[in-house]
């Protein structure tokens, strides 16, 4: 099971394995107090895609392009390495966006859940 949470929300014991899924470190968050187990920059959208989304604000287009990026062998392998680190724990994807329903973590969660179904 994967949960989503803003990095600005307080950490909680029930978060399990906390993974920051943004390419850039969130403003105002100290690395010492972030309480992350892993920073998965390699799973974040490319800089070009991130910048295009911030400029155009078309979530549907962003979602499709990001899902395409995630299907590359490098991203699949990166996810498998992170999954091994999590060792069966509950996973919480952390993101900085103010938009809770339209951000990269939402798309990444969708992609991961699809991967799990394909592996089953």
C-alpha positions as CSV (number, residue, x, y, z in Angstrom):
1,X,0.0,0.0,0.0
2,X,1.2,3.5,-0.9
3,X,0.1,6.7,0.8
4,X,0.7,10.3,-0.4
5,X,1.6,13.1,1.9
6,X,3.0,16.6,1.6
7,X,6.5,16.9,2.9
8,X,5.3,19.9,4.9
9,X,2.9,17.8,6.9
10,X,4.3,16.4,10.2
11,X,5.9,13.0,10.0
12,X,4.0,10.2,11.7
13,X,5.0,6.7,12.8
14,X,2.2,5.3,10.6
15,X,4.0,6.8,7.5
16,X,6.2,3.7,7.2
17,X,9.0,4.1,4.6
18,X,9.0,7.8,3.6
19,X,10.2,8.6,0.1
20,X,10.6,12.1,-1.3
21,X,9.6,11.9,-4.9
22,X,10.4,15.4,-6.1
23,X,13.5,16.2,-8.2
24,X,14.2,19.4,-6.2
25,X,14.5,19.7,-2.5
26,X,11.4,21.4,-1.0
27,X,11.8,25.0,0.1
28,X,12.0,25.6,3.8
29,X,12.5,21.9,4.8
30,X,15.6,21.1,6.6
31,X,17.2,17.8,5.6
32,X,17.8,17.0,9.3
33,X,14.1,17.2,10.2
34,X,12.6,15.9,7.0
35,X,12.4,12.4,8.3
36,X,12.8,10.8,4.9
37,X,14.1,7.3,4.4
38,X,14.9,7.8,0.7
39,X,15.0,10.7,-1.8
40,X,14.0,9.2,-5.1
41,X,15.0,11.9,-7.5
42,X,15.5,9.3,-10.2
43,X,11.7,8.6,-10.2
44,X,10.7,12.3,-10.4
45,X,9.7,13.8,-13.7
46,X,12.5,15.1,-15.9
47,X,13.4,18.8,-15.5
48,X,11.9,19.5,-19.0
49,X,8.6,17.9,-18.1
50,X,8.5,19.5,-14.7
51,X,9.1,23.0,-16.2
52,X,6.5,22.4,-19.0
53,X,3.9,21.4,-16.4
54,X,4.6,24.5,-14.3
55,X,4.3,26.7,-17.4
56,X,1.3,25.1,-19.1
57,X,-0.6,23.6,-16.1
58,X,-2.1,20.9,-18.3
59,X,-2.3,17.9,-15.8
60,X,-3.7,15.4,-18.4
61,X,-0.8,16.1,-20.7
62,X,1.7,16.0,-17.8
63,X,0.3,12.7,-16.6
64,X,0.6,11.0,-20.0
65,X,4.2,12.3,-20.5
66,X,5.2,11.3,-17.0
67,X,3.7,7.8,-17.3
68,X,5.7,7.4,-20.5
69,X,8.9,8.5,-18.7
70,X,8.2,6.0,-15.9
71,X,8.0,3.1,-18.4
72,X,11.7,3.4,-19.2
73,X,13.9,0.6,-18.0
74,X,15.9,3.0,-15.9
75,X,12.9,4.1,-13.9
76,X,11.6,0.6,-13.5
77,X,15.0,-0.5,-12.2
78,X,15.1,2.5,-9.8
79,X,11.7,1.6,-8.5
80,X,12.8,-2.0,-7.8
81,X,15.9,-0.8,-5.9
82,X,13.7,1.5,-3.8
83,X,11.2,-1.3,-3.2
84,X,14.0,-3.5,-1.9
85,X,15.0,-0.8,0.5
86,X,11.4,-0.5,1.8
87,X,11.5,-4.2,2.6
88,X,7.7,-4.8,2.7
89,X,6.9,-1.7,4.8
90,X,4.1,0.7,4.1
91,X,5.3,3.4,1.7
92,X,4.5,7.1,1.8
93,X,5.4,9.2,-1.2
94,X,6.2,12.7,-0.1
95,X,5.8,15.7,-2.4
96,X,6.0,19.5,-2.0
97,X,3.2,20.6,-4.3
98,X,0.3,22.5,-2.8
99,X,-2.1,20.7,-5.2
100,X,-2.9,17.4,-3.4
101,X,-4.8,15.8,-6.4
102,X,-2.7,17.0,-9.3
103,X,1.0,16.3,-8.7
104,X,3.8,13.9,-9.7
105,X,3.3,11.7,-6.6
106,X,-0.3,11.0,-7.7
107,X,0.9,9.8,-11.1
108,X,3.8,7.8,-9.6
109,X,1.4,6.1,-7.2
110,X,-0.9,5.2,-10.1
111,X,2.1,3.8,-12.1
112,X,3.5,1.8,-9.1
113,X,0.0,0.2,-8.5
114,X,-0.1,-0.7,-12.1
115,X,3.4,-2.3,-11.8
116,X,2.2,-4.3,-8.8
117,X,-0.8,-5.7,-10.7
118,X,1.4,-6.7,-13.7
119,X,3.9,-8.5,-11.4
120,X,1.1,-10.4,-9.6
